[in-house]
Amino acid sequence: MNKERSLFLALLIVEVLLFGLCGYSLVQCFVYDSSLTDGGSHFLEITYLFLHLVMVAIIFYLTFRAFKIKPSIVHLVMLDENESKTTKSLIISGVIASLFLFVGIYSTLFVCGLKLPPLDIFSLGLVHDLMNAGYLIGFIALTFFLFPFVHVKEDK
């Protein structure tokens, strides 16, 4: 298996784990919401988590298609017509990956019990949303960042 397919296989495994994490967050929001006296306070957060599950499933399909057939979106965004790295795309994907993975890790620390300053004013459902979105966007951007380094040029 070449490095390109290994990258997409790793992303498939990460997406399965992210699907499970989103399911865990959804259960936590339902449990936390039912323990509160004011019903429906986490309606938007729970709605987002359901939509997030659908987004993860669609991205899983696209990643599986890239694993089996050929990457199309990543190839178009990260490489130019000569199949060489695009510096602007590398910088943007690197910044997005680091920013969103930081948000995911920071939110995870809050969910695990640390009371971190900016997140303690938000509801727990919103912190779960930030955690899931941070990890999903961060890992996708990290895949975009790593793709030009593992891409094998096709001989024409």
Residue, then its C-alpha position, 0 to 999 in steps of 0.5 A: m500500500n502506498k503512502e497516499r492510501s495509508l493517509f486515507l486509511a488513517l483518516l478513515i479510522v480517525e473518522v470512525l473514532l470521531f463518529g463515536l465521540c460525537g455519539y458520546s457527546l450526543v448522549q452526554c447532552f441528552v443526559y445533561d439536558s434531562s437533569l436540568t429543570d429548564g427543558g430544551s436548553h440544549f436544543l440547538e447543541i443537540t441539533y448540531l450534533f445530529l447534523h455533525l453525525v451526518m457530516v461525518a458520515i458524508i466525509f467518511y464516504l468521500t474518504f472511502r471513495a478517495f481510498k478506493i478509487k482516487p482522491s479528487i478534491v484534495h488533489l485539486v486543492m493542494l496540487d497545481e496542474n504540474e502536480s507540485k505543491t501549492t505553497k498558499s494551500l499548504i500555509i492555509s491548511g496548516v494554520i486551519a489544522s493547528l487552530f482547530l486541533f487546538v480548539g478540540i484539545y482545549s474543549t476536551l480538557f474542559v469536558c474532562g473536568l478542567k475549568l478553563p477560563p473562556l469555556d466556563i461561561f458556555s453550556l456543556g453542550l456548546v463545549h461538546d459542539l466545539m470539541n467535535a467540530g474542532y477535531l473534525i475540521g482539524f483532522i481534515a485540514l491536517t490531511f490536506f496539509l499532509f497530502p502533497f508530501v505523500h502524493v506520488k506523481e503519475d507518469k503520463 
